[in-house]
Amino acid sequence: MSITRILADRLTAPENAGGRRGLYRVFVRDLILSCSIGVHAHEHEAPQRVKIDLSMWVRKSPAAIDDDIANVVSYEDVVSGIERLLGQGHIKLVETAAERIADLCLADRRCAKVRVKVEKLDVYTNAAGVGVEIERSRDTGAPPETLPFPPTQG
């Protein structure tokens, strides 16, 4: 197999891979919530706005979708879960928030991989946001370089 074909296969987005990979992408973009987050004393006094973006690569079920929400990963359930997580009390680090959101997504066995970005929006007047982006995958037993996901674009 040529190096061009290998690279093309790695760069093929899961949502475009068709039946070959059996994945589709569920996403939530620009979810803005207020939560108690931060390490500084003043950050314990009032909630802050955070923006959450996430993508979940989900394994297609062998069964037909049949236009039934029970047969897909529901973004409504994901958003409700994130709201509950961030409403449970103070979180010191955006990294902790991102890890908890990733764990929530991966709790659904159909989710193969998740990318989560958590941004604090009001920290600096001269920056739109600051935060962290993480990727987590379900352990497949395969070396990471053979997983069918595109590389992170920075």
GUMAR-980678 format. One record per residue (C-alpha): residue number from 0; residue in three letters; x, y, z. Coordinates in nm, 4 decimals. Layout:
<vogus>
NUM|ALA|X|Y|Z
...
</vogus>
This chain:
<vogus>
0|MET|0.0000|0.0000|0.0000
1|SER|0.1373|0.3433|-0.0885
2|ILE|0.2164|0.6073|0.1729
3|THR|-0.0338|0.8366|-0.0014
4|ARG|-0.3112|0.5818|0.0481
5|ILE|-0.2152|0.5260|0.4128
6|LEU|-0.2214|0.9015|0.4828
7|ALA|-0.5485|0.9436|0.2935
8|ASP|-0.7050|0.6684|0.5038
9|ARG|-0.5865|0.8338|0.8273
10|LEU|-0.7134|1.1752|0.7236
11|THR|-1.0568|1.0523|0.6201
12|ALA|-1.3023|1.1949|0.8708
13|PRO|-1.5107|0.9247|1.0401
14|GLU|-1.8345|1.0945|0.9359
15|ASN|-1.7283|1.0558|0.5705
16|ALA|-1.6089|0.6981|0.6002
17|GLY|-1.9482|0.5477|0.5144
18|GLY|-2.0201|0.1861|0.5955
19|ARG|-1.6500|0.0981|0.5919
20|ARG|-1.5929|0.2351|0.9418
21|GLY|-1.9488|0.2414|1.0690
22|LEU|-1.9114|0.5710|1.2567
23|TYR|-2.1043|0.8940|1.2614
24|ARG|-2.0400|1.2170|1.4488
25|VAL|-2.2665|1.3763|1.7086
26|PHE|-2.1668|1.7291|1.8024
27|VAL|-2.2603|2.0143|2.0319
28|ARG|-2.1208|2.3517|1.9362
29|ASP|-2.1101|2.6776|2.1324
30|LEU|-2.2995|2.5533|2.4381
31|ILE|-2.2722|2.8437|2.6821
32|LEU|-2.3424|2.7746|3.0488
33|SER|-2.2746|2.9469|3.3780
34|CYS|-2.0851|2.7442|3.6336
35|SER|-1.8672|2.7794|3.9388
36|ILE|-1.5156|2.7219|3.8100
37|GLY|-1.1644|2.8445|3.8831
38|VAL|-0.8771|2.8250|4.1293
39|HIS|-0.8774|3.1858|4.2496
40|ALA|-1.0783|3.3016|4.5516
41|HIS|-1.2832|3.5513|4.3475
42|GLU|-1.3869|3.2684|4.1128
43|HIS|-1.5678|3.1000|4.4018
44|GLU|-1.7893|3.4063|4.4518
45|ALA|-1.9872|3.4106|4.1273
46|PRO|-2.0512|3.1768|3.8358
47|GLN|-1.8574|3.2254|3.5134
48|ARG|-1.9615|3.1723|3.1558
49|VAL|-1.8036|2.8738|2.9841
50|LYS|-1.8403|2.7613|2.6259
51|ILE|-1.8362|2.3921|2.5460
52|ASP|-1.7802|2.2308|2.2088
53|LEU|-1.7735|1.8569|2.1683
54|SER|-1.7704|1.5914|1.9022
55|MET|-1.8495|1.2274|1.9650
56|TRP|-1.7602|0.9603|1.7106
57|VAL|-2.0321|0.7015|1.7516
58|ARG|-2.0452|0.3438|1.6245
59|LYS|-2.3425|0.2794|1.4025
60|SER|-2.5789|0.0186|1.5377
61|PRO|-2.6235|-0.2940|1.3267
62|ALA|-2.9981|-0.2376|1.3727
63|ALA|-3.1852|0.0156|1.1633
64|ILE|-3.2393|0.3625|1.3100
65|ASP|-3.6101|0.3425|1.2165
66|ASP|-3.6500|0.7147|1.2905
67|ASP|-3.6419|0.6296|1.6635
68|ILE|-3.4367|0.8408|1.9053
69|ALA|-3.3736|0.5322|2.1198
70|ASN|-3.1543|0.3980|1.8383
71|VAL|-2.9090|0.6902|1.8305
72|VAL|-2.6937|0.8877|2.0738
73|SER|-2.9110|1.1832|2.1665
74|TYR|-2.7445|1.5244|2.1786
75|GLU|-3.0326|1.6294|2.4053
76|ASP|-2.9185|1.3720|2.6626
77|VAL|-2.5566|1.4852|2.6237
78|VAL|-2.6451|1.8526|2.6820
79|SER|-2.8623|1.7649|2.9839
80|GLY|-2.5774|1.5558|3.1261
81|ILE|-2.3289|1.8410|3.0846
82|GLU|-2.5692|2.0829|3.2550
83|ARG|-2.6022|1.8423|3.5491
84|LEU|-2.2240|1.7893|3.5714
85|LEU|-2.1436|2.1586|3.5759
86|GLY|-2.4216|2.2286|3.8234
87|GLN|-2.2926|1.9857|4.0886
88|GLY|-2.0624|2.2305|4.2634
89|HIS|-1.7381|2.4187|4.2233
90|ILE|-1.4750|2.2832|3.9840
91|LYS|-1.1232|2.4225|4.0111
92|LEU|-0.9846|2.3414|3.6660
93|VAL|-1.1242|2.3531|3.3126
94|GLU|-0.9229|2.0328|3.2601
95|THR|-1.1356|1.8624|3.5265
96|ALA|-1.4554|1.9835|3.3607
97|ALA|-1.3358|1.8555|3.0220
98|GLU|-1.2408|1.5134|3.1661
99|ARG|-1.5804|1.4772|3.3345
100|ILE|-1.7603|1.5658|3.0125
101|ALA|-1.5477|1.3165|2.8187
102|ASP|-1.6264|1.0472|3.0767
103|LEU|-1.9973|1.1260|3.0448
104|CYS|-1.9810|1.0791|2.6672
105|LEU|-1.7723|0.7617|2.6822
106|ALA|-2.0152|0.6107|2.9348
107|ASP|-2.2307|0.5349|2.6313
108|ARG|-2.0663|0.2207|2.4877
109|ARG|-2.1519|0.3349|2.1346
110|CYS|-1.9144|0.6316|2.1682
111|ALA|-1.5704|0.5397|2.0292
112|LYS|-1.4024|0.8773|2.0694
113|VAL|-1.4807|1.2211|2.2043
114|ARG|-1.3194|1.5615|2.1625
115|VAL|-1.4138|1.8195|2.4280
116|LYS|-1.3245|2.1876|2.4406
117|VAL|-1.4030|2.3963|2.7491
118|GLU|-1.3433|2.7724|2.7355
119|LYS|-1.3831|3.0354|3.0035
120|LEU|-1.5183|3.3377|2.8179
121|ASP|-1.4703|3.6294|3.0551
122|VAL|-1.1183|3.5884|3.1933
123|TYR|-0.9359|3.8411|2.9739
124|THR|-1.0802|4.1455|2.8020
125|ASN|-0.8362|4.1059|2.5140
126|ALA|-0.9095|3.7344|2.4482
127|ALA|-1.2351|3.5748|2.3352
128|GLY|-1.1693|3.2744|2.5558
129|VAL|-0.9138|3.0576|2.7316
130|GLY|-0.9365|2.6920|2.8100
131|VAL|-0.8478|2.3409|2.7114
132|GLU|-0.9325|2.0853|2.4457
133|ILE|-0.8918|1.7127|2.5044
134|GLU|-0.9519|1.3935|2.3105
135|ARG|-1.0311|1.0610|2.4671
136|SER|-1.0935|0.7246|2.3035
137|ARG|-1.2399|0.4012|2.4224
138|ASP|-0.9610|0.1460|2.4661
139|THR|-0.9719|-0.0659|2.1527
140|GLY|-0.6527|-0.2599|2.2141
141|ALA|-0.5091|-0.1152|1.8913
142|PRO|-0.2102|0.1193|1.8859
143|PRO|-0.3282|0.4843|1.8621
144|GLU|-0.1806|0.5313|1.5155
145|THR|-0.4177|0.2710|1.3718
146|LEU|-0.7375|0.4251|1.5060
147|PRO|-0.9659|0.5609|1.2309
148|PHE|-0.9800|0.9218|1.3531
149|PRO|-0.8461|1.2385|1.1948
150|PRO|-0.5571|1.4219|1.3578
151|THR|-0.6335|1.7196|1.5809
152|GLN|-0.6141|2.0460|1.3962
153|GLY|-0.4611|2.3192|1.6073
</vogus>
